[in-house]
Amino acid sequence: MSEKTLRIVVGVAVVLVAAYALTAMVGGSTSADRGDAGRALVRALASAREGLAGVRIVGPEPGDSVELVRGEDGSWTVNGKPADSAAVARLEEALEGARVGHLAARNPDNHARLGVAADSTWRLELRRAGREEPVRLFVGNNGPSYPSAYARLPDSDEVYVLSGNLVSAVRRPAAEWRDRIVVRVDTAAVRQVIVTRDEETYTLQRGDSARWVVDDAPADSATVAEMLAELARLEAQAFARDTVVLGDSITRSVLVLGQAGDTLALVRIAPTEQTWTWRATAAGKAAAKGLGEDVFELAGWRTDRIAPEKGKVAGSGG
């Protein structure tokens, strides 16, 4: 092979690789059977990936709707509450990895079967920084291969197969978008913990030597360590409906105080009909921003760790 021929072969290879990379970036092949609607879907997804500032997801059932907003610091909220960063990351990864495949249907009579009928689908609105008009699309049922979904633009009858994990990333109950960490206490700042459990109240105090005492007696170090570990990152099992209130049913509380006697956290806990699940509220400096009076569920074993019986705390002191 001559040097000239070799240069031509290398040049063609470079062009093909560049074309393939460009195609992958904008969403798959640009086959002729895709049509104008398919190419519009490709452009919409490519555009939405740039500077995503907000996402609105509207499901077919009441209560499925969520409004995700990116703050100036890069953190996300969902319906005004702190969002689960992992759930948001899954959505961003699904959008980044979504690729428009082949045409699945052109007749609107197939919309309901594929899950993209306007009155029964999941609607996705993607807002971009600096742009007023959001990108809108319908996300339907799982597609013919895994992972994939059927999707279409609202003003088009054509339905395309969209490869990627968009279905699992989008179809989540509103409560599952929320950050479940409800209390984050800086345990080094804790000086006193007042626990009430079943009408008995006791006080844990951190001494000058950093050892803990309960009512002037040495406290069990392992039990205190478990309590502080939970308060450092108290995780809700789930969030209760807005209509749920604790009322007069509270039987346990944990008040966490700092050096100046300031309230770092106040967790109030009430039983439910199931012994393995309790309900609670949290307040104080260490409570999650925007939590307010929201009622959340705690696992039974977790409530025992943050509000143990006095007899367990006042152990050997080892």
C-alpha positions in Angstrom: 0.0 0.0 0.0 1.4 3.4 -1.0 1.8 6.3 1.4 -0.9 8.2 -0.4 -3.4 5.4 -0.2 -2.6 4.9 3.5 -3.3 8.6 4.2 -6.7 8.3 2.4 -7.6 5.2 4.4 -6.7 6.9 7.7 -8.6 10.0 6.7 -11.7 8.1 6.0 -11.4 6.2 9.3 -11.1 9.4 11.2 -14.2 10.8 9.5 -16.2 7.7 10.3 -15.2 7.7 13.9 -16.1 11.4 14.3 -19.5 10.8 12.6 -20.2 7.9 15.0 -19.2 10.0 18.0 -21.4 12.8 16.9 -24.3 10.5 16.3 -24.0 8.9 19.7 -24.0 12.3 21.4 -27.2 13.4 19.8 -29.1 10.2 20.4 -28.3 7.3 18.2 -28.5 6.7 14.5 -29.9 9.1 12.0 -31.7 6.5 9.9 -34.1 7.7 7.3 -37.0 5.8 8.9 -36.9 8.1 11.9 -38.7 11.0 10.2 -39.1 14.6 11.3 -40.8 13.7 14.6 -37.9 11.3 15.5 -35.3 13.9 14.7 -37.2 16.5 16.7 -37.2 14.1 19.7 -33.4 13.7 19.3 -33.0 17.5 19.2 -35.3 17.9 22.2 -33.3 15.4 24.3 -30.0 16.9 23.3 -31.2 20.4 24.2 -32.6 19.3 27.5 -29.2 17.9 28.6 -27.6 21.3 28.5 -28.0 23.3 31.7 -30.9 21.4 33.3 -32.4 23.8 35.8 -35.8 22.2 36.6 -37.9 19.1 35.9 -41.7 18.7 36.2 -43.1 15.2 36.2 -46.8 14.7 36.0 -48.1 11.2 36.5 -51.5 9.8 35.5 -52.7 9.5 39.2 -53.3 12.3 41.7 -50.3 12.8 43.9 -47.8 11.6 41.3 -46.7 15.2 40.3 -43.3 16.5 41.4 -41.5 19.7 40.7 -37.7 19.5 40.9 -35.8 22.7 41.1 -32.0 23.2 41.1 -30.8 25.8 43.6 -28.0 28.4 43.1 -25.8 26.1 45.1 -26.5 23.1 42.8 -28.7 21.3 45.3 -32.2 20.1 44.3 -35.6 20.5 46.0 -38.7 18.5 45.2 -42.0 20.3 45.8 -40.1 22.7 48.0 -38.5 20.0 50.1 -34.9 18.7 50.0 -34.6 16.1 47.2 -32.9 12.8 47.3 -29.6 13.5 45.4 -29.4 9.8 44.3 -32.9 10.0 42.7 -32.0 13.2 40.9 -28.7 11.7 39.8 -30.5 8.7 38.3 -32.8 11.0 36.4 -29.9 13.0 35.0 -28.0 9.8 34.0 -31.1 8.5 32.4 -31.6 11.7 30.3 -27.9 11.6 29.4 -28.0 8.0 28.3 -31.4 8.2 26.5 -31.1 7.3 22.8 -33.9 7.5 20.2 -34.4 4.2 18.4 -36.8 3.0 15.8 -40.4 4.1 15.0 -42.8 2.0 17.0 -46.2 3.4 15.9 -47.6 6.2 13.8 -51.4 5.7 14.4 -52.7 7.4 17.5 -55.0 4.4 18.1 -51.8 2.8 19.5 -51.1 5.5 22.1 -53.0 4.0 25.0 -51.5 0.5 24.4 -48.0 1.9 24.4 -48.7 4.1 27.5 -48.3 7.5 25.7 -51.9 8.6 25.5 -52.2 12.2 26.8 -54.7 11.4 29.5 -52.9 8.4 31.0 -49.1 8.9 30.4 -46.2 10.3 32.4 -45.5 13.9 31.2 -42.0 15.2 31.5 -41.1 18.9 31.3 -37.4 19.8 31.3 -36.5 23.4 31.9 -33.1 24.7 30.9 -31.2 27.6 32.4 -31.8 30.8 30.5 -34.6 29.4 28.3 -38.3 30.1 29.0 -39.8 27.3 26.9 -39.3 23.8 28.5 -38.8 20.6 26.6 -41.9 18.4 26.9 -42.3 14.7 26.1 -44.5 11.8 27.1 -42.8 8.7 28.6 -44.9 5.5 28.2 -44.6 1.8 29.0 -41.4 -0.2 28.9 -40.2 -0.8 25.4 -39.5 -4.1 23.5 -35.9 -4.4 25.0 -34.5 -3.7 28.4 -34.0 -1.0 29.3 -36.2 1.1 27.0 -39.4 2.9 26.9 -42.0 4.2 24.4 -41.9 8.0 24.0 -43.4 10.8 21.9 -43.6 14.5 21.7 -46.9 16.1 22.7 -47.6 17.6 19.3 -46.7 14.4 17.4 -48.5 11.1 16.8 -45.3 9.2 16.1 -44.1 7.0 19.0 -40.4 5.9 19.2 -38.5 3.5 21.3 -36.2 5.3 23.7 -33.4 3.2 25.0 -32.2 3.8 28.6 -33.5 3.8 32.1 -35.9 6.7 31.8 -39.0 4.7 32.9 -37.5 3.7 36.3 -36.0 7.1 36.8 -39.3 9.0 36.1 -42.0 6.8 37.5 -41.5 7.3 41.2 -44.0 8.3 43.9 -43.6 11.9 45.0 -42.4 10.8 48.5 -39.6 8.7 47.0 -38.0 11.9 45.5 -37.5 13.4 49.0 -34.2 13.2 50.9 -34.9 10.8 53.8 -32.1 12.2 56.1 -34.2 14.2 58.5 -31.7 15.1 61.1 -27.9 15.8 60.8 -26.4 16.5 64.2 -22.8 17.5 64.6 -22.2 15.1 67.5 -19.0 16.9 68.6 -21.2 19.9 69.5 -23.6 17.9 71.7 -23.4 18.6 75.4 -26.7 17.3 76.7 -29.4 14.8 75.6 -32.7 14.7 77.4 -34.7 11.6 76.7 -38.3 10.9 77.6 -39.6 7.4 77.2 -42.9 6.1 78.5 -43.2 8.9 81.1 -39.7 8.4 82.4 -37.2 11.2 81.7 -33.4 11.1 82.1 -30.5 13.4 81.1 -27.3 12.4 79.5 -24.4 14.9 80.1 -21.0 15.1 78.4 -18.4 15.8 81.0 -15.1 17.8 80.7 -13.3 14.5 80.0 -15.7 13.8 77.1 -17.2 10.9 79.0 -20.9 10.7 79.3 -22.9 10.5 82.6 -26.6 9.8 83.1 -28.0 11.5 86.2 -24.4 11.8 87.6 -23.6 8.1 87.0 -21.3 6.8 84.2 -23.2 6.0 81.1 -22.8 2.9 78.9 -20.5 4.1 76.2 -21.7 1.6 73.5 -25.4 2.7 74.0 -24.4 6.4 73.9 -22.3 5.8 70.7 -25.3 4.1 69.0 -27.6 7.1 70.0 -25.2 9.7 68.6 -24.6 7.7 65.4 -28.3 7.8 64.7 -28.6 11.5 65.5 -25.7 12.3 63.2 -27.7 11.0 60.3 -31.3 10.1 61.2 -32.9 8.5 58.3 -36.7 8.3 57.8 -38.2 5.1 56.6 -40.9 7.0 54.6 -42.9 10.2 54.8 -46.5 10.1 56.0 -49.4 11.8 54.2 -49.9 15.5 54.8 -53.0 14.8 56.8 -51.2 12.7 59.4 -50.4 14.5 62.8 -48.9 13.1 66.0 -51.3 15.0 68.3 -51.4 13.6 71.8 -50.0 10.2 70.9 -46.3 11.1 71.5 -44.7 8.7 74.0 -41.0 9.4 73.4 -38.9 12.5 72.7 -35.2 13.2 72.3 -33.9 16.8 73.0 -30.4 17.4 71.9 -28.7 20.6 73.3 -25.4 22.3 72.4 -22.8 24.1 74.5 -25.0 27.2 75.0 -28.1 25.2 75.7 -29.3 25.8 72.2 -31.6 23.2 70.6 -29.7 21.2 68.0 -32.6 18.7 67.5 -35.9 17.8 69.0 -37.4 14.5 67.8 -40.9 13.6 69.0 -42.0 10.0 68.4 -45.4 8.3 68.5 -46.3 4.6 68.1 -48.4 3.1 65.3 -50.5 -0.1 65.1 -47.3 -1.9 63.9 -44.6 -2.2 66.5 -41.9 -2.2 63.8 -42.9 1.3 62.6 -43.2 4.6 64.5 -44.1 8.1 63.5 -42.0 11.2 64.3 -41.4 14.9 63.7 -38.1 16.8 64.0 -37.2 20.4 64.7 -34.1 22.3 65.7 -30.9 23.6 64.0 -30.0 20.1 62.8 -33.3 19.2 61.3 -33.5 19.1 57.6 -34.3 22.4 55.9 -37.9 22.7 54.9 -39.0 19.7 57.0 -41.4 21.8 59.1 -44.1 19.8 60.8 -43.8 16.9 58.3 -44.5 13.5 59.9 -42.1 10.8 58.9 -41.9 7.1 59.7 -39.0 5.5 61.7 -38.1 1.9 62.0 -38.8 0.5 65.4 -35.2 -0.5 66.0 -34.1 3.0 65.2 -36.4 4.6 67.8 -34.9 2.2 70.4 -31.4 3.4 69.5 -32.2 7.2 69.7 -34.4 6.8 72.8 -33.2 3.8 74.7 -34.5 2.7 78.1 -32.7 4.3 81.0 -31.6 1.0 82.3 -29.7 0.3 79.1 -28.0 3.7 79.2 -27.1 3.6 82.9 -25.1 0.4 82.4 -21.6 -0.5 83.3 -20.3 2.8 81.9 -17.6 0.9 80.0 
